[in-house]
Amino acid sequence: MGKKNLRPLRCLVTAQTAWNLKRLANMAGISPGRVVDKLVREKMLALREPPGPWPGQAIRQNGSRQK
């Protein structure tokens, strides 16, 4: 593994969030910091996706696209 472009970051979270981060870290076999990194990355990718159909695309009542 090559060098990573990492920056130190401290964040204050609730006890419940800390417990859940540790739980996710144990499940994945990584550190809680990496869990935070993965969660942020997933959220940023989700924000880039279009929220609905492309402009000009009609959607039927049952949710399928018209051709």
C-alpha positions, -999 to +999 in steps of 0.1 A: +000+000+000+014+034-010+012+066+009-022+079+017-033+115+017-045+116+053-052+144+077-057+141+114-092+149+125-109+150+159-146+149+163-168+149+193-197+124+191-224+111+215-219+079+234-244+061+211-226+072+180-192+062+194-207+027+203-221+023+168-189+034+151-169+009+172-195-018+163-192-010+126-154-010+128-154-044+145-177-058+118-155-045+090-122-052+108-111-016+104-106+014+127-135+038+136-117+065+117-119+045+085-156+039+092-161+076+093-142+080+061-163+053+043-196+068+056-186+103+043-175+089+010-208+070+005-228+101+015-209+123-010-215+098-038-252+096-030-254+134-032-239+134-067-266+110-081-296+127-096-327+126-073-352+115-099-357+108-136-338+127-162-355+158-177-379+148-204-385+114-190-421+106-181-430+082-153-462+062-152-484+058-121-469+024-113-433+039-113-420+025-146-406+047-172-423+053-205-405+046-237 
